[in-house]
Amino acid sequence: MSVWDQPAGLGQCSSRRDDDGWLRRQWGEGACLDAAGGSLVAGLDFEPTSGRFDPGRCYLVGDRPSGRALFVRHVEPNADLTPLRRELDAVPDERVAELFAAVALVNWHDSAGYCANCGGPTVPESAGRSRRCAGCGQQTFPRLDPAAIVAVTDDDDRLLLGRQPSWGPGRMSVLAGFVEAGESPEQAARREVLEEVGVELGQVAYFGSQPWPFPRSLMLAFTATARSVSLDLDGQEIEQADWFSRRELAGLVDGGAVILPSRHSVARRLIEAWRDEG
């Protein structure tokens, strides 16, 4: 079972975010992670807090079941920070939700410095879980972009995998794309696969979901059957794609010719679910 299918281990502290005294007490006893936009982090865990509590750049991530509060400190990019995505497979399962929440908050604050209503500057409030415009007073909250991701199989139970031009050599995954205005996620899955590789989908079934803070997506995962196997790549989003049997894919992965997505991604869960069904 995925961490995202279990009860949340990270509390949201919704009723305490505006209690400045409580926040400062929690800061003194809590833990903090330094992070910068682009999902850069200092290490892969939260450390005991140090320095003063600055509500303008210290945001409440939540609390652990033990009651210990977790904060992320918004810092400038520097050489001591590393890309979380590059180190993702080294993150323990029990820390994934905490790190995802921390970098998602920082990424949102980096892009929300000005009001979408009047263009005025915004400032953090509610322990960094919202921002308010200094001009018109409009309040904004962290944004999530829904994306559909789909594991497509054919009549021979082969799996369709593709590769984007920006990925490193050998990296392949199931297909995905953002949900457009006026679309359902299922419609987005059908459209993306048709646009990117020319395959029309039959039945589409919901699989699961997870946050993906690179920079602020909510991945909605599906499985689907293909009505055809002929591929017509768009050459822009997808530059390489093919159908794989379980034996073929296992051999390519073992030999290093194919690199699968991170073990903490719903893309990997989709691939492993298909593999285990066989």
C-alpha positions in Angstrom: 0.0 0.0 0.0 1.3 3.5 -0.9 1.8 6.2 1.7 -0.9 8.2 -0.1 -3.5 5.4 0.5 -3.0 5.5 4.2 -4.3 8.0 6.8 -2.2 11.1 6.8 0.7 11.1 9.2 1.1 14.8 8.9 -1.3 17.0 10.8 -2.5 20.3 9.3 -2.9 22.3 12.5 -5.7 24.2 10.7 -7.1 25.8 13.9 -3.7 27.0 15.2 -2.2 28.7 12.2 -3.2 32.2 13.3 -2.2 31.8 16.9 1.2 33.7 17.0 2.0 32.7 20.6 1.4 29.0 19.8 3.5 29.2 16.6 6.4 30.7 18.5 6.3 28.1 21.2 6.1 25.4 18.6 9.1 26.9 16.8 11.1 26.6 20.0 10.4 22.9 20.3 9.9 22.0 16.7 12.0 21.0 13.6 12.8 22.9 10.5 13.9 22.3 6.9 15.6 25.0 4.8 14.3 25.1 1.2 14.4 27.3 -1.8 12.3 27.5 -5.0 12.8 24.9 -7.5 12.5 22.2 -4.8 16.0 22.7 -3.4 16.4 21.4 0.2 19.1 21.2 2.8 19.3 17.5 3.5 16.4 15.0 3.5 15.0 15.5 7.0 13.9 18.2 9.4 16.4 19.3 12.0 15.8 21.0 15.4 14.9 24.7 14.9 17.5 27.4 15.3 17.4 31.1 15.2 14.4 33.3 15.6 10.9 32.7 14.3 10.3 34.9 11.2 6.7 34.6 10.1 7.7 36.2 6.7 9.8 33.2 5.8 9.1 30.4 8.3 6.0 28.4 7.3 4.2 25.8 9.2 4.2 22.5 7.4 2.2 20.6 10.0 2.9 18.3 12.9 3.8 14.7 13.4 1.7 12.2 15.4 4.1 12.9 18.3 2.9 16.5 18.3 6.2 17.9 17.1 5.6 20.9 14.7 7.5 21.0 11.4 8.5 24.2 9.7 10.1 25.1 6.4 12.4 28.1 6.2 12.3 29.9 2.9 15.9 30.7 2.0 17.7 31.9 -1.1 19.2 29.2 -3.4 22.7 28.4 -2.4 25.4 25.7 -2.8 24.3 23.9 0.4 20.9 23.0 -1.1 20.2 20.0 -3.3 17.3 19.2 -5.7 14.8 17.0 -3.9 13.8 15.3 -7.1 17.4 14.1 -7.7 17.6 12.6 -4.2 14.0 11.4 -4.0 14.6 7.6 -3.9 16.8 8.1 -0.8 13.9 9.6 1.2 12.4 7.3 3.8 8.7 6.5 3.2 7.7 8.2 6.5 9.3 11.5 5.4 7.9 11.8 1.9 4.7 13.6 2.7 6.6 16.1 5.0 9.2 16.9 2.3 6.6 17.2 -0.4 4.5 19.6 1.7 7.5 21.7 2.5 8.8 22.2 -1.0 5.2 22.7 -2.4 4.8 25.6 0.1 8.1 27.2 -0.8 7.4 26.8 -4.6 4.0 28.5 -4.2 5.3 31.4 -2.2 8.0 32.0 -4.8 5.3 32.5 -7.5 2.7 34.3 -5.4 4.5 37.5 -4.5 2.0 39.7 -6.3 -1.8 39.8 -6.3 -3.6 38.4 -9.3 -6.5 40.8 -8.7 -4.7 44.2 -8.5 -1.0 43.5 -8.9 -0.1 44.7 -5.5 2.5 42.9 -3.3 1.3 40.1 -1.1 2.6 39.0 2.3 2.4 35.6 4.1 -0.2 35.0 6.8 -1.7 32.1 8.7 1.8 30.5 9.3 2.5 30.7 5.6 -0.6 28.8 4.5 -2.0 31.8 2.7 -1.0 35.3 1.4 -2.8 38.6 1.5 -2.5 41.5 -0.8 -1.3 44.7 0.9 -3.4 46.7 -1.6 -6.8 45.2 -2.1 -6.8 42.7 0.8 -7.5 39.7 -1.4 -6.4 36.4 0.3 -4.9 33.6 -1.8 -4.1 30.0 -0.9 -1.5 27.4 -2.2 -2.3 26.4 -5.8 -2.5 22.9 -7.1 -2.4 22.0 -10.8 -4.3 18.7 -11.5 -2.6 16.4 -14.0 -3.8 13.0 -15.4 -1.3 10.2 -15.6 -2.3 6.9 -17.3 -0.9 3.4 -17.7 -2.0 2.2 -21.1 -2.0 -1.5 -22.0 -2.9 -3.2 -25.3 -4.8 -6.5 -26.0 -1.6 -8.5 -25.4 -1.2 -6.8 -21.9 1.9 -4.9 -23.0 2.5 -1.5 -21.3 3.0 1.7 -23.2 6.0 3.8 -22.0 7.3 7.1 -23.4 10.2 9.4 -23.0 10.3 13.2 -23.0 13.2 15.0 -24.8 14.3 16.8 -21.6 14.8 13.5 -19.7 18.1 11.8 -19.3 19.1 8.8 -21.5 17.0 5.7 -20.8 14.4 7.4 -18.6 10.9 6.2 -19.5 7.5 6.5 -17.9 3.7 6.2 -18.4 2.1 9.2 -20.2 0.7 12.3 -18.4 -0.5 15.8 -18.9 -2.3 18.7 -17.2 -6.1 18.9 -17.1 -7.4 21.7 -19.2 -10.2 24.1 -18.3 -13.6 22.3 -18.8 -12.0 18.8 -18.9 -12.5 15.9 -16.6 -9.2 14.1 -15.6 -10.4 11.1 -17.7 -10.9 13.3 -20.7 -7.5 14.8 -20.2 -5.9 11.3 -20.1 -7.6 10.4 -23.4 -6.6 13.6 -25.0 -3.0 13.5 -23.9 -2.4 10.0 -25.1 -4.0 10.7 -28.4 -2.0 14.0 -28.9 1.3 12.6 -27.8 1.4 9.1 -29.4 -1.7 8.8 -31.5 -3.4 6.1 -29.5 -7.1 6.2 -28.9 -8.1 4.8 -25.5 -11.0 2.5 -24.6 -12.0 2.0 -21.0 -10.4 4.4 -18.5 -10.4 3.5 -14.8 -9.3 5.5 -11.7 -6.2 4.1 -9.9 -5.2 6.6 -7.3 -3.6 10.0 -6.6 -0.7 11.8 -5.0 0.7 15.3 -4.7 3.8 16.0 -6.8 5.5 19.2 -5.8 7.6 19.8 -9.0 6.4 22.4 -8.8 2.8 22.0 -7.6 0.8 19.2 -9.2 -1.8 16.8 -8.0 -1.4 13.6 -10.0 -4.7 11.8 -10.7 -3.7 8.3 -11.9 -5.7 6.0 -14.3 -5.3 2.7 -16.1 -6.7 2.4 -19.7 -6.9 -0.1 -22.6 -5.8 0.9 -26.1 -8.0 0.6 -29.1 -4.9 0.5 -31.4 -1.2 -0.1 -31.1 0.2 1.9 -33.9 2.2 4.9 -32.6 2.4 8.4 -34.1 4.7 10.5 -31.8 4.2 14.2 -31.7 8.0 14.7 -31.5 7.7 17.5 -29.0 6.2 16.1 -25.8 7.3 12.5 -26.5 10.3 11.7 -28.6 10.4 7.9 -28.0 7.7 5.4 -27.1 7.1 1.7 -27.3 5.0 -1.2 -26.0 6.7 -3.6 -23.5 5.9 -7.0 -22.2 6.8 -7.7 -18.6 9.7 -9.9 -19.6 11.1 -7.3 -22.0 10.8 -4.4 -19.6 12.4 -6.4 -16.7 15.4 -7.3 -18.9 15.9 -3.7 -20.1 15.6 -2.3 -16.5 18.0 -5.0 -15.2 20.5 -4.1 -18.0 20.3 -0.4 -17.4 18.8 0.4 -20.8 15.5 1.7 -19.2 15.3 3.8 -16.1 11.9 3.9 -14.4 10.5 6.8 -12.4 11.2 7.3 -8.7 9.8 4.7 -6.3 7.9 7.6 -4.6 6.0 8.5 -7.7 2.5 7.3 -8.8 4.0 6.6 -12.2 6.2 3.9 -10.6 3.2 2.6 -8.7 1.2 2.3 -12.0 4.1 0.4 -13.6 4.6 -1.9 -10.6 0.9 -2.7 -10.4 0.9 -3.8 -14.0 4.0 -5.8 -13.4 2.5 -7.5 -10.4 -0.7 -8.4 -12.1 1.3 -10.7 -14.4 
